[in-house]
Amino acid sequence: MGVFNNINTILGVAVAGLTLFGFFQNKMTNNERRLTILEEKNNQQDKELAEIKNRLDNHDQQMKVLIQMTEQIKNLSEKIEKIDKKLEEVK
């Protein structure tokens, strides 16, 4: 009877150990899955951030060009006004 008690004890400990191992293995697998999902979301956000930065840089360049064009139009308008005044004087 003593041998069977030892075997039952060993089997009980082994089953408990395997149960704990399975439980923690499942937790580890779930955490790895969550980590992978979070890493992928982070990568997607990095790509989106780079695209947005690029769009903002392009917008800044367009605004600089518009400001330059506005200044050129202003200068041309002033020159046209001067020409108009000279033409009126000549008449």
PyMOL Python script that loads the backbone (N, CA, C, O; Angstrom):
from pymol import cmd

cmd.read_pdbstr("""\
ATOM      1  N   MET A   1       0.811  -1.182   0.000  1.00  0.00           N
ATOM      2  CA  MET A   1       0.000   0.000   0.000  1.00  0.00           C
ATOM      3  C   MET A   1       0.864   1.259   0.000  1.00  0.00           C
ATOM      4  O   MET A   1       0.457   2.268  -0.576  1.00  0.00           O
ATOM      5  N   GLY A   2       2.035   1.236   0.622  1.00  0.00           N
ATOM      6  CA  GLY A   2       2.940   2.367   0.700  1.00  0.00           C
ATOM      7  C   GLY A   2       3.454   2.764  -0.673  1.00  0.00           C
ATOM      8  O   GLY A   2       3.640   3.949  -0.953  1.00  0.00           O
ATOM      9  N   VAL A   3       3.684   1.772  -1.534  1.00  0.00           N
ATOM     10  CA  VAL A   3       4.185   2.058  -2.876  1.00  0.00           C
ATOM     11  C   VAL A   3       3.116   2.794  -3.677  1.00  0.00           C
ATOM     12  O   VAL A   3       3.413   3.734  -4.415  1.00  0.00           O
ATOM     13  N   PHE A   4       1.865   2.353  -3.520  1.00  0.00           N
ATOM     14  CA  PHE A   4       0.769   3.011  -4.244  1.00  0.00           C
ATOM     15  C   PHE A   4       0.560   4.448  -3.762  1.00  0.00           C
ATOM     16  O   PHE A   4       0.230   5.332  -4.553  1.00  0.00           O
ATOM     17  N   ASN A   5       0.753   4.672  -2.472  1.00  0.00           N
ATOM     18  CA  ASN A   5       0.636   6.042  -1.947  1.00  0.00           C
ATOM     19  C   ASN A   5       1.728   6.933  -2.529  1.00  0.00           C
ATOM     20  O   ASN A   5       1.487   8.090  -2.874  1.00  0.00           O
ATOM     21  N   ASN A   6       2.936   6.372  -2.632  1.00  0.00           N
ATOM     22  CA  ASN A   6       4.038   7.140  -3.219  1.00  0.00           C
ATOM     23  C   ASN A   6       3.756   7.442  -4.689  1.00  0.00           C
ATOM     24  O   ASN A   6       4.002   8.552  -5.161  1.00  0.00           O
ATOM     25  N   ILE A   7       3.239   6.446  -5.407  1.00  0.00           N
ATOM     26  CA  ILE A   7       2.920   6.645  -6.830  1.00  0.00           C
ATOM     27  C   ILE A   7       1.803   7.678  -6.969  1.00  0.00           C
ATOM     28  O   ILE A   7       1.869   8.557  -7.829  1.00  0.00           O
ATOM     29  N   ASN A   8       0.775   7.571  -6.121  1.00  0.00           N
ATOM     30  CA  ASN A   8      -0.329   8.543  -6.162  1.00  0.00           C
ATOM     31  C   ASN A   8       0.176   9.952  -5.852  1.00  0.00           C
ATOM     32  O   ASN A   8      -0.254  10.918  -6.483  1.00  0.00           O
ATOM     33  N   THR A   9       1.076  10.071  -4.895  1.00  0.00           N
ATOM     34  CA  THR A   9       1.631  11.377  -4.541  1.00  0.00           C
ATOM     35  C   THR A   9       2.444  11.938  -5.702  1.00  0.00           C
ATOM     36  O   THR A   9       2.310  13.109  -6.057  1.00  0.00           O
ATOM     37  N   ILE A  10       3.284  11.097  -6.286  1.00  0.00           N
ATOM     38  CA  ILE A  10       4.118  11.528  -7.418  1.00  0.00           C
ATOM     39  C   ILE A  10       3.234  11.927  -8.593  1.00  0.00           C
ATOM     40  O   ILE A  10       3.474  12.954  -9.228  1.00  0.00           O
ATOM     41  N   LEU A  11       2.209  11.118  -8.890  1.00  0.00           N
ATOM     42  CA  LEU A  11       1.295  11.450  -9.986  1.00  0.00           C
ATOM     43  C   LEU A  11       0.536  12.744  -9.692  1.00  0.00           C
ATOM     44  O   LEU A  11       0.339  13.559 -10.592  1.00  0.00           O
ATOM     45  N   GLY A  12       0.113  12.938  -8.457  1.00  0.00           N
ATOM     46  CA  GLY A  12      -0.591  14.168  -8.080  1.00  0.00           C
ATOM     47  C   GLY A  12       0.282  15.393  -8.263  1.00  0.00           C
ATOM     48  O   GLY A  12      -0.161  16.412  -8.792  1.00  0.00           O
ATOM     49  N   VAL A  13       1.533  15.284  -7.819  1.00  0.00           N
ATOM     50  CA  VAL A  13       2.472  16.397  -7.976  1.00  0.00           C
ATOM     51  C   VAL A  13       2.752  16.637  -9.455  1.00  0.00           C
ATOM     52  O   VAL A  13       2.817  17.786  -9.894  1.00  0.00           O
ATOM     53  N   ALA A  14       2.921  15.549 -10.238  1.00  0.00           N
ATOM     54  CA  ALA A  14       3.194  15.681 -11.673  1.00  0.00           C
ATOM     55  C   ALA A  14       2.018  16.344 -12.382  1.00  0.00           C
ATOM     56  O   ALA A  14       2.216  17.229 -13.215  1.00  0.00           O
ATOM     57  N   VAL A  15       0.796  15.924 -12.060  1.00  0.00           N
ATOM     58  CA  VAL A  15      -0.388  16.520 -12.695  1.00  0.00           C
ATOM     59  C   VAL A  15      -0.496  17.993 -12.309  1.00  0.00           C
ATOM     60  O   VAL A  15      -0.787  18.835 -13.158  1.00  0.00           O
ATOM     61  N   ALA A  16      -0.265  18.308 -11.038  1.00  0.00           N
ATOM     62  CA  ALA A  16      -0.315  19.705 -10.600  1.00  0.00           C
ATOM     63  C   ALA A  16       0.758  20.525 -11.319  1.00  0.00           C
ATOM     64  O   ALA A  16       0.498  21.645 -11.759  1.00  0.00           O
ATOM     65  N   GLY A  17       1.960  19.964 -11.437  1.00  0.00           N
ATOM     66  CA  GLY A  17       3.046  20.660 -12.135  1.00  0.00           C
ATOM     67  C   GLY A  17       2.713  20.879 -13.603  1.00  0.00           C
ATOM     68  O   GLY A  17       2.944  21.962 -14.140  1.00  0.00           O
ATOM     69  N   LEU A  18       2.167  19.847 -14.258  1.00  0.00           N
ATOM     70  CA  LEU A  18       1.790  19.989 -15.666  1.00  0.00           C
ATOM     71  C   LEU A  18       0.657  20.999 -15.839  1.00  0.00           C
ATOM     72  O   LEU A  18       0.627  21.751 -16.813  1.00  0.00           O
ATOM     73  N   THR A  19      -0.267  21.008 -14.890  1.00  0.00           N
ATOM     74  CA  THR A  19      -1.362  21.982 -14.949  1.00  0.00           C
ATOM     75  C   THR A  19      -0.817  23.403 -14.830  1.00  0.00           C
ATOM     76  O   THR A  19      -1.210  24.286 -15.592  1.00  0.00           O
ATOM     77  N   LEU A  20       0.083  23.622 -13.881  1.00  0.00           N
ATOM     78  CA  LEU A  20       0.693  24.950 -13.730  1.00  0.00           C
ATOM     79  C   LEU A  20       1.497  25.329 -14.970  1.00  0.00           C
ATOM     80  O   LEU A  20       1.442  26.468 -15.435  1.00  0.00           O
ATOM     81  N   PHE A  21       2.247  24.357 -15.502  1.00  0.00           N
ATOM     82  CA  PHE A  21       3.025  24.615 -16.709  1.00  0.00           C
ATOM     83  C   PHE A  21       2.099  25.002 -17.863  1.00  0.00           C
ATOM     84  O   PHE A  21       2.370  25.963 -18.582  1.00  0.00           O
ATOM     85  N   GLY A  22       1.012  24.259 -18.039  1.00  0.00           N
ATOM     86  CA  GLY A  22       0.050  24.564 -19.102  1.00  0.00           C
ATOM     87  C   GLY A  22      -0.579  25.936 -18.915  1.00  0.00           C
ATOM     88  O   GLY A  22      -0.745  26.688 -19.876  1.00  0.00           O
ATOM     89  N   PHE A  23      -0.927  26.258 -17.679  1.00  0.00           N
ATOM     90  CA  PHE A  23      -1.530  27.553 -17.382  1.00  0.00           C
ATOM     91  C   PHE A  23      -0.578  28.692 -17.743  1.00  0.00           C
ATOM     92  O   PHE A  23      -0.961  29.640 -18.429  1.00  0.00           O
ATOM     93  N   PHE A  24       0.677  28.587 -17.269  1.00  0.00           N
ATOM     94  CA  PHE A  24       1.638  29.658 -17.542  1.00  0.00           C
ATOM     95  C   PHE A  24       2.043  29.694 -19.015  1.00  0.00           C
ATOM     96  O   PHE A  24       2.319  30.763 -19.558  1.00  0.00           O
ATOM     97  N   GLN A  25       2.078  28.534 -19.655  1.00  0.00           N
ATOM     98  CA  GLN A  25       2.380  28.490 -21.088  1.00  0.00           C
ATOM     99  C   GLN A  25       1.278  29.217 -21.869  1.00  0.00           C
ATOM    100  O   GLN A  25       1.563  29.973 -22.798  1.00  0.00           O
ATOM    101  N   ASN A  26       0.030  28.982 -21.487  1.00  0.00           N
ATOM    102  CA  ASN A  26      -1.098  29.657 -22.138  1.00  0.00           C
ATOM    103  C   ASN A  26      -1.024  31.167 -21.910  1.00  0.00           C
ATOM    104  O   ASN A  26      -1.254  31.948 -22.833  1.00  0.00           O
ATOM    105  N   LYS A  27      -0.707  31.573 -20.690  1.00  0.00           N
ATOM    106  CA  LYS A  27      -0.566  33.006 -20.396  1.00  0.00           C
ATOM    107  C   LYS A  27       0.553  33.622 -21.234  1.00  0.00           C
ATOM    108  O   LYS A  27       0.408  34.718 -21.776  1.00  0.00           O
ATOM    109  N   MET A  28       1.675  32.899 -21.332  1.00  0.00           N
ATOM    110  CA  MET A  28       2.803  33.397 -22.105  1.00  0.00           C
ATOM    111  C   MET A  28       2.427  33.532 -23.586  1.00  0.00           C
ATOM    112  O   MET A  28       2.785  34.515 -24.234  1.00  0.00           O
ATOM    113  N   THR A  29       1.713  32.552 -24.106  1.00  0.00           N
ATOM    114  CA  THR A  29       1.290  32.600 -25.508  1.00  0.00           C
ATOM    115  C   THR A  29       0.360  33.786 -25.743  1.00  0.00           C
ATOM    116  O   THR A  29       0.497  34.503 -26.734  1.00  0.00           O
ATOM    117  N   ASN A  30      -0.580  33.988 -24.833  1.00  0.00           N
ATOM    118  CA  ASN A  30      -1.501  35.126 -24.963  1.00  0.00           C
ATOM    119  C   ASN A  30      -0.755  36.454 -24.885  1.00  0.00           C
ATOM    120  O   ASN A  30      -1.057  37.382 -25.635  1.00  0.00           O
ATOM    121  N   ASN A  31       0.214  36.546 -23.984  1.00  0.00           N
ATOM    122  CA  ASN A  31       0.999  37.780 -23.865  1.00  0.00           C
ATOM    123  C   ASN A  31       1.839  38.023 -25.111  1.00  0.00           C
ATOM    124  O   ASN A  31       1.975  39.164 -25.553  1.00  0.00           O
ATOM    125  N   GLU A  32       2.400  36.967 -25.679  1.00  0.00           N
ATOM    126  CA  GLU A  32       3.172  37.108 -26.921  1.00  0.00           C
ATOM    127  C   GLU A  32       2.271  37.597 -28.050  1.00  0.00           C
ATOM    128  O   GLU A  32       2.667  38.454 -28.841  1.00  0.00           O
ATOM    129  N   ARG A  33       1.071  37.058 -28.122  1.00  0.00           N
ATOM    130  CA  ARG A  33       0.116  37.466 -29.152  1.00  0.00           C
ATOM    131  C   ARG A  33      -0.233  38.945 -28.980  1.00  0.00           C
ATOM    132  O   ARG A  33      -0.256  39.702 -29.951  1.00  0.00           O
ATOM    133  N   ARG A  34      -0.503  39.347 -27.738  1.00  0.00           N
ATOM    134  CA  ARG A  34      -0.820  40.751 -27.471  1.00  0.00           C
ATOM    135  C   ARG A  34       0.359  41.649 -27.829  1.00  0.00           C
ATOM    136  O   ARG A  34       0.179  42.719 -28.412  1.00  0.00           O
ATOM    137  N   LEU A  35       1.562  41.208 -27.478  1.00  0.00           N
ATOM    138  CA  LEU A  35       2.756  41.992 -27.776  1.00  0.00           C
ATOM    139  C   LEU A  35       2.939  42.142 -29.285  1.00  0.00           C
ATOM    140  O   LEU A  35       3.288  43.219 -29.767  1.00  0.00           O
ATOM    141  N   THR A  36       2.706  41.071 -30.019  1.00  0.00           N
ATOM    142  CA  THR A  36       2.831  41.126 -31.475  1.00  0.00           C
ATOM    143  C   THR A  36       1.823  42.105 -32.063  1.00  0.00           C
ATOM    144  O   THR A  36       2.155  42.884 -32.958  1.00  0.00           O
ATOM    145  N   ILE A  37       0.598  42.064 -31.562  1.00  0.00           N
ATOM    146  CA  ILE A  37      -0.436  42.986 -32.043  1.00  0.00           C
ATOM    147  C   ILE A  37      -0.042  44.425 -31.735  1.00  0.00           C
ATOM    148  O   ILE A  37      -0.180  45.304 -32.586  1.00  0.00           O
ATOM    149  N   LEU A  38       0.449  44.670 -30.519  1.00  0.00           N
ATOM    150  CA  LEU A  38       0.862  46.028 -30.144  1.00  0.00           C
ATOM    151  C   LEU A  38       2.038  46.510 -30.991  1.00  0.00           C
ATOM    152  O   LEU A  38       2.085  47.676 -31.383  1.00  0.00           O
ATOM    153  N   GLU A  39       2.981  45.623 -31.274  1.00  0.00           N
ATOM    154  CA  GLU A  39       4.117  46.003 -32.113  1.00  0.00           C
ATOM    155  C   GLU A  39       3.645  46.357 -33.518  1.00  0.00           C
ATOM    156  O   GLU A  39       4.132  47.320 -34.110  1.00  0.00           O
ATOM    157  N   GLU A  40       2.707  45.591 -34.055  1.00  0.00           N
ATOM    158  CA  GLU A  40       2.195  45.875 -35.395  1.00  0.00           C
ATOM    159  C   GLU A  40       1.442  47.209 -35.415  1.00  0.00           C
ATOM    160  O   GLU A  40       1.581  47.990 -36.356  1.00  0.00           O
ATOM    161  N   LYS A  41       0.651  47.463 -34.384  1.00  0.00           N
ATOM    162  CA  LYS A  41      -0.045  48.750 -34.300  1.00  0.00           C
ATOM    163  C   LYS A  41       0.960  49.894 -34.219  1.00  0.00           C
ATOM    164  O   LYS A  41       0.771  50.940 -34.841  1.00  0.00           O
ATOM    165  N   ASN A  42       2.023  49.693 -33.456  1.00  0.00           N
ATOM    166  CA  ASN A  42       3.066  50.712 -33.333  1.00  0.00           C
ATOM    167  C   ASN A  42       3.721  50.972 -34.686  1.00  0.00           C
ATOM    168  O   ASN A  42       3.964  52.123 -35.052  1.00  0.00           O
ATOM    169  N   ASN A  43       4.008  49.900 -35.429  1.00  0.00           N
ATOM    170  CA  ASN A  43       4.608  50.064 -36.756  1.00  0.00           C
ATOM    171  C   ASN A  43       3.672  50.824 -37.686  1.00  0.00           C
ATOM    172  O   ASN A  43       4.112  51.699 -38.433  1.00  0.00           O
ATOM    173  N   GLN A  44       2.383  50.496 -37.646  1.00  0.00           N
ATOM    174  CA  GLN A  44       1.412  51.191 -38.492  1.00  0.00           C
ATOM    175  C   GLN A  44       1.327  52.671 -38.116  1.00  0.00           C
ATOM    176  O   GLN A  44       1.234  53.532 -38.990  1.00  0.00           O
ATOM    177  N   GLN A  45       1.358  52.961 -36.827  1.00  0.00           N
ATOM    178  CA  GLN A  45       1.305  54.355 -36.389  1.00  0.00           C
ATOM    179  C   GLN A  45       2.569  55.104 -36.793  1.00  0.00           C
ATOM    180  O   GLN A  45       2.507  56.285 -37.137  1.00  0.00           O
ATOM    181  N   ASP A  46       3.717  54.425 -36.755  1.00  0.00           N
ATOM    182  CA  ASP A  46       4.956  55.063 -37.205  1.00  0.00           C
ATOM    183  C   ASP A  46       4.874  55.408 -38.688  1.00  0.00           C
ATOM    184  O   ASP A  46       5.290  56.489 -39.104  1.00  0.00           O
ATOM    185  N   LYS A  47       4.330  54.477 -39.491  1.00  0.00           N
ATOM    186  CA  LYS A  47       4.178  54.739 -40.929  1.00  0.00           C
ATOM    187  C   LYS A  47       3.225  55.902 -41.161  1.00  0.00           C
ATOM    188  O   LYS A  47       3.494  56.780 -41.981  1.00  0.00           O
ATOM    189  N   GLU A  48       2.116  55.906 -40.441  1.00  0.00           N
ATOM    190  CA  GLU A  48       1.137  56.980 -40.589  1.00  0.00           C
ATOM    191  C   GLU A  48       1.739  58.318 -40.168  1.00  0.00           C
ATOM    192  O   GLU A  48       1.500  59.341 -40.809  1.00  0.00           O
ATOM    193  N   LEU A  49       2.518  58.306 -39.094  1.00  0.00           N
ATOM    194  CA  LEU A  49       3.172  59.527 -38.629  1.00  0.00           C
ATOM    195  C   LEU A  49       4.155  60.051 -39.675  1.00  0.00           C
ATOM    196  O   LEU A  49       4.235  61.258 -39.901  1.00  0.00           O
ATOM    197  N   ALA A  50       4.897  59.153 -40.311  1.00  0.00           N
ATOM    198  CA  ALA A  50       5.840  59.562 -41.354  1.00  0.00           C
ATOM    199  C   ALA A  50       5.091  60.170 -42.541  1.00  0.00           C
ATOM    200  O   ALA A  50       5.532  61.169 -43.110  1.00  0.00           O
ATOM    201  N   GLU A  51       3.959  59.567 -42.913  1.00  0.00           N
ATOM    202  CA  GLU A  51       3.164  60.106 -44.018  1.00  0.00           C
ATOM    203  C   GLU A  51       2.619  61.490 -43.675  1.00  0.00           C
ATOM    204  O   GLU A  51       2.636  62.392 -44.512  1.00  0.00           O
ATOM    205  N   ILE A  52       2.140  61.655 -42.454  1.00  0.00           N
ATOM    206  CA  ILE A  52       1.598  62.947 -42.033  1.00  0.00           C
ATOM    207  C   ILE A  52       2.706  64.000 -42.007  1.00  0.00           C
ATOM    208  O   ILE A  52       2.493  65.141 -42.417  1.00  0.00           O
ATOM    209  N   LYS A  53       3.893  63.610 -41.521  1.00  0.00           N
ATOM    210  CA  LYS A  53       5.022  64.544 -41.501  1.00  0.00           C
ATOM    211  C   LYS A  53       5.379  64.976 -42.920  1.00  0.00           C
ATOM    212  O   LYS A  53       5.648  66.150 -43.173  1.00  0.00           O
ATOM    213  N   ASN A  54       5.378  64.019 -43.837  1.00  0.00           N
ATOM    214  CA  ASN A  54       5.684  64.325 -45.230  1.00  0.00           C
ATOM    215  C   ASN A  54       4.645  65.287 -45.810  1.00  0.00           C
ATOM    216  O   ASN A  54       4.992  66.233 -46.517  1.00  0.00           O
ATOM    217  N   ARG A  55       3.375  65.039 -45.506  1.00  0.00           N
ATOM    218  CA  ARG A  55       2.317  65.926 -45.992  1.00  0.00           C
ATOM    219  C   ARG A  55       2.479  67.332 -45.424  1.00  0.00           C
ATOM    220  O   ARG A  55       2.288  68.318 -46.136  1.00  0.00           O
ATOM    221  N   LEU A  56       2.829  67.425 -44.144  1.00  0.00           N
ATOM    222  CA  LEU A  56       3.034  68.747 -43.536  1.00  0.00           C
ATOM    223  C   LEU A  56       4.224  69.471 -44.161  1.00  0.00           C
ATOM    224  O   LEU A  56       4.176  70.679 -44.390  1.00  0.00           O
ATOM    225  N   ASP A  57       5.294  68.717 -44.435  1.00  0.00           N
ATOM    226  CA  ASP A  57       6.458  69.331 -45.083  1.00  0.00           C
ATOM    227  C   ASP A  57       6.081  69.860 -46.464  1.00  0.00           C
ATOM    228  O   ASP A  57       6.473  70.962 -46.846  1.00  0.00           O
ATOM    229  N   ASN A  58       5.310  69.055 -47.212  1.00  0.00           N
ATOM    230  CA  ASN A  58       4.861  69.498 -48.536  1.00  0.00           C
ATOM    231  C   ASN A  58       3.974  70.736 -48.417  1.00  0.00           C
ATOM    232  O   ASN A  58       4.071  71.656 -49.228  1.00  0.00           O
ATOM    233  N   HIS A  59       3.123  70.753 -47.418  1.00  0.00           N
ATOM    234  CA  HIS A  59       2.245  71.907 -47.208  1.00  0.00           C
ATOM    235  C   HIS A  59       3.069  73.152 -46.898  1.00  0.00           C
ATOM    236  O   HIS A  59       2.783  74.236 -47.407  1.00  0.00           O
ATOM    237  N   ASP A  60       4.080  72.994 -46.069  1.00  0.00           N
ATOM    238  CA  ASP A  60       4.948  74.136 -45.745  1.00  0.00           C
ATOM    239  C   ASP A  60       5.631  74.674 -46.999  1.00  0.00           C
ATOM    240  O   ASP A  60       5.719  75.887 -47.192  1.00  0.00           O
ATOM    241  N   GLN A  61       6.110  73.776 -47.841  1.00  0.00           N
ATOM    242  CA  GLN A  61       6.758  74.201 -49.079  1.00  0.00           C
ATOM    243  C   GLN A  61       5.764  74.922 -49.989  1.00  0.00           C
ATOM    244  O   GLN A  61       6.097  75.932 -50.608  1.00  0.00           O
ATOM    245  N   GLN A  62       4.548  74.395 -50.062  1.00  0.00           N
ATOM    246  CA  GLN A  62       3.529  75.046 -50.887  1.00  0.00           C
ATOM    247  C   GLN A  62       3.205  76.438 -50.349  1.00  0.00           C
ATOM    248  O   GLN A  62       3.007  77.375 -51.122  1.00  0.00           O
ATOM    249  N   MET A  63       3.153  76.567 -49.044  1.00  0.00           N
ATOM    250  CA  MET A  63       2.866  77.875 -48.453  1.00  0.00           C
ATOM    251  C   MET A  63       3.996  78.864 -48.750  1.00  0.00           C
ATOM    252  O   MET A  63       3.736  80.038 -49.013  1.00  0.00           O
ATOM    253  N   LYS A  64       5.233  78.404 -48.712  1.00  0.00           N
ATOM    254  CA  LYS A  64       6.356  79.283 -49.043  1.00  0.00           C
ATOM    255  C   LYS A  64       6.243  79.768 -50.482  1.00  0.00           C
ATOM    256  O   LYS A  64       6.461  80.943 -50.774  1.00  0.00           O
ATOM    257  N   VAL A  65       5.898  78.843 -51.377  1.00  0.00           N
ATOM    258  CA  VAL A  65       5.747  79.212 -52.786  1.00  0.00           C
ATOM    259  C   VAL A  65       4.608  80.211 -52.950  1.00  0.00           C
ATOM    260  O   VAL A  65       4.735  81.178 -53.701  1.00  0.00           O
ATOM    261  N   LEU A  66       3.497  79.985 -52.254  1.00  0.00           N
ATOM    262  CA  LEU A  66       2.366  80.918 -52.341  1.00  0.00           C
ATOM    263  C   LEU A  66       2.742  82.306 -51.823  1.00  0.00           C
ATOM    264  O   LEU A  66       2.336  83.317 -52.396  1.00  0.00           O
ATOM    265  N   ILE A  67       3.508  82.349 -50.756  1.00  0.00           N
ATOM    266  CA  ILE A  67       3.947  83.646 -50.218  1.00  0.00           C
ATOM    267  C   ILE A  67       4.836  84.361 -51.230  1.00  0.00           C
ATOM    268  O   ILE A  67       4.699  85.566 -51.438  1.00  0.00           O
ATOM    269  N   GLN A  68       5.746  83.620 -51.857  1.00  0.00           N
ATOM    270  CA  GLN A  68       6.613  84.216 -52.871  1.00  0.00           C
ATOM    271  C   GLN A  68       5.791  84.724 -54.056  1.00  0.00           C
ATOM    272  O   GLN A  68       6.035  85.814 -54.573  1.00  0.00           O
ATOM    273  N   MET A  69       4.823  83.923 -54.473  1.00  0.00           N
ATOM    274  CA  MET A  69       3.978  84.340 -55.594  1.00  0.00           C
ATOM    275  C   MET A  69       3.173  85.585 -55.238  1.00  0.00           C
ATOM    276  O   MET A  69       2.997  86.476 -56.069  1.00  0.00           O
ATOM    277  N   THR A  70       2.689  85.644 -54.009  1.00  0.00           N
ATOM    278  CA  THR A  70       1.936  86.813 -53.563  1.00  0.00           C
ATOM    279  C   THR A  70       2.815  88.059 -53.600  1.00  0.00           C
ATOM    280  O   THR A  70       2.372  89.123 -54.031  1.00  0.00           O
ATOM    281  N   GLU A  71       4.047  87.928 -53.152  1.00  0.00           N
ATOM    282  CA  GLU A  71       4.978  89.060 -53.188  1.00  0.00           C
ATOM    283  C   GLU A  71       5.256  89.482 -54.628  1.00  0.00           C
ATOM    284  O   GLU A  71       5.313  90.675 -54.928  1.00  0.00           O
ATOM    285  N   GLN A  72       5.429  88.513 -55.511  1.00  0.00           N
ATOM    286  CA  GLN A  72       5.688  88.842 -56.913  1.00  0.00           C
ATOM    287  C   GLN A  72       4.484  89.540 -57.542  1.00  0.00           C
ATOM    288  O   GLN A  72       4.637  90.498 -58.301  1.00  0.00           O
ATOM    289  N   ILE A  73       3.283  89.051 -57.221  1.00  0.00           N
ATOM    290  CA  ILE A  73       2.073  89.683 -57.753  1.00  0.00           C
ATOM    291  C   ILE A  73       1.949  91.107 -57.216  1.00  0.00           C
ATOM    292  O   ILE A  73       1.562  92.022 -57.943  1.00  0.00           O
ATOM    293  N   LYS A  74       2.275  91.283 -55.960  1.00  0.00           N
ATOM    294  CA  LYS A  74       2.224  92.623 -55.355  1.00  0.00           C
ATOM    295  C   LYS A  74       3.197  93.560 -56.067  1.00  0.00           C
ATOM    296  O   LYS A  74       2.858  94.699 -56.390  1.00  0.00           O
ATOM    297  N   ASN A  75       4.409  93.062 -56.306  1.00  0.00           N
ATOM    298  CA  ASN A  75       5.408  93.879 -57.005  1.00  0.00           C
ATOM    299  C   ASN A  75       4.956  94.195 -58.428  1.00  0.00           C
ATOM    300  O   ASN A  75       5.119  95.319 -58.901  1.00  0.00           O
ATOM    301  N   LEU A  76       4.390  93.203 -59.104  1.00  0.00           N
ATOM    302  CA  LEU A  76       3.904  93.431 -60.464  1.00  0.00           C
ATOM    303  C   LEU A  76       2.759  94.441 -60.477  1.00  0.00           C
ATOM    304  O   LEU A  76       2.673  95.284 -61.370  1.00  0.00           O
ATOM    305  N   SER A  77       1.890  94.347 -59.490  1.00  0.00           N
ATOM    306  CA  SER A  77       0.774  95.301 -59.405  1.00  0.00           C
ATOM    307  C   SER A  77       1.302  96.719 -59.218  1.00  0.00           C
ATOM    308  O   SER A  77       0.798  97.657 -59.836  1.00  0.00           O
ATOM    309  N   GLU A  78       2.303  96.875 -58.377  1.00  0.00           N
ATOM    310  CA  GLU A  78       2.897  98.196 -58.164  1.00  0.00           C
ATOM    311  C   GLU A  78       3.530  98.715 -59.451  1.00  0.00           C
ATOM    312  O   GLU A  78       3.407  99.895 -59.776  1.00  0.00           O
ATOM    313  N   LYS A  79       4.204  97.838 -60.176  1.00  0.00           N
ATOM    314  CA  LYS A  79       4.830  98.246 -61.434  1.00  0.00           C
ATOM    315  C   LYS A  79       3.774  98.636 -62.462  1.00  0.00           C
ATOM    316  O   LYS A  79       3.954  99.597 -63.210  1.00  0.00           O
ATOM    317  N   ILE A  80       2.678  97.891 -62.498  1.00  0.00           N
ATOM    318  CA  ILE A  80       1.599  98.214 -63.438  1.00  0.00           C
ATOM    319  C   ILE A  80       0.990  99.568 -63.091  1.00  0.00           C
ATOM    320  O   ILE A  80       0.679 100.354 -63.985  1.00  0.00           O
ATOM    321  N   GLU A  81       0.820  99.842 -61.816  1.00  0.00           N
ATOM    322  CA  GLU A  81       0.284 101.145 -61.393  1.00  0.00           C
ATOM    323  C   GLU A  81       1.221 102.278 -61.822  1.00  0.00           C
ATOM    324  O   GLU A  81       0.769 103.334 -62.262  1.00  0.00           O
ATOM    325  N   LYS A  82       2.513 102.050 -61.691  1.00  0.00           N
ATOM    326  CA  LYS A  82       3.482 103.071 -62.112  1.00  0.00           C
ATOM    327  C   LYS A  82       3.397 103.297 -63.621  1.00  0.00           C
ATOM    328  O   LYS A  82       3.452 104.430 -64.098  1.00  0.00           O
ATOM    329  N   ILE A  83       3.262 102.199 -64.357  1.00  0.00           N
ATOM    330  CA  ILE A  83       3.157 102.313 -65.815  1.00  0.00           C
ATOM    331  C   ILE A  83       1.876 103.058 -66.186  1.00  0.00           C
ATOM    332  O   ILE A  83       1.881 103.900 -67.085  1.00  0.00           O
ATOM    333  N   ASP A  84       0.782 102.748 -65.494  1.00  0.00           N
ATOM    334  CA  ASP A  84      -0.486 103.439 -65.749  1.00  0.00           C
ATOM    335  C   ASP A  84      -0.349 104.942 -65.486  1.00  0.00           C
ATOM    336  O   ASP A  84      -0.845 105.753 -66.268  1.00  0.00           O
ATOM    337  N   LYS A  85       0.306 105.308 -64.414  1.00  0.00           N
ATOM    338  CA  LYS A  85       0.495 106.723 -64.087  1.00  0.00           C
ATOM    339  C   LYS A  85       1.328 107.421 -65.157  1.00  0.00           C
ATOM    340  O   LYS A  85       1.034 108.550 -65.550  1.00  0.00           O
ATOM    341  N   LYS A  86       2.370 106.737 -65.621  1.00  0.00           N
ATOM    342  CA  LYS A  86       3.214 107.327 -66.662  1.00  0.00           C
ATOM    343  C   LYS A  86       2.434 107.478 -67.962  1.00  0.00           C
ATOM    344  O   LYS A  86       2.602 108.465 -68.679  1.00  0.00           O
ATOM    345  N   LEU A  87       1.576 106.498 -68.268  1.00  0.00           N
ATOM    346  CA  LEU A  87       0.770 106.582 -69.480  1.00  0.00           C
ATOM    347  C   LEU A  87      -0.228 107.734 -69.385  1.00  0.00           C
ATOM    348  O   LEU A  87      -0.475 108.430 -70.370  1.00  0.00           O
ATOM    349  N   GLU A  88      -0.789 107.930 -68.215  1.00  0.00           N
ATOM    350  CA  GLU A  88      -1.727 109.033 -68.027  1.00  0.00           C
ATOM    351  C   GLU A  88      -1.012 110.382 -68.162  1.00  0.00           C
ATOM    352  O   GLU A  88      -1.577 111.341 -68.686  1.00  0.00           O
ATOM    353  N   GLU A  89       0.220 110.443 -67.689  1.00  0.00           N
ATOM    354  CA  GLU A  89       0.992 111.680 -67.808  1.00  0.00           C
ATOM    355  C   GLU A  89       1.310 111.978 -69.269  1.00  0.00           C
ATOM    356  O   GLU A  89       1.319 113.133 -69.695  1.00  0.00           O
ATOM    357  N   VAL A  90       1.571 110.919 -70.026  1.00  0.00           N
ATOM    358  CA  VAL A  90       1.927 111.096 -71.427  1.00  0.00           C
ATOM    359  C   VAL A  90       0.704 111.571 -72.218  1.00  0.00           C
ATOM    360  O   VAL A  90       0.852 112.354 -73.156  1.00  0.00           O
ATOM    361  N   LYS A  91      -0.468 111.126 -71.866  1.00  0.00           N
ATOM    362  CA  LYS A  91      -1.682 111.527 -72.585  1.00  0.00           C
ATOM    363  C   LYS A  91      -1.928 112.964 -72.361  1.00  0.00           C
ATOM    364  O   LYS A  91      -2.902 113.511 -72.877  1.00  0.00           O
TER     365      LYS A  91
END
""", "prot")
cmd.dss("prot")
cmd.show_as("cartoon", "prot")
cmd.util.cbc("prot")
cmd.orient("prot")
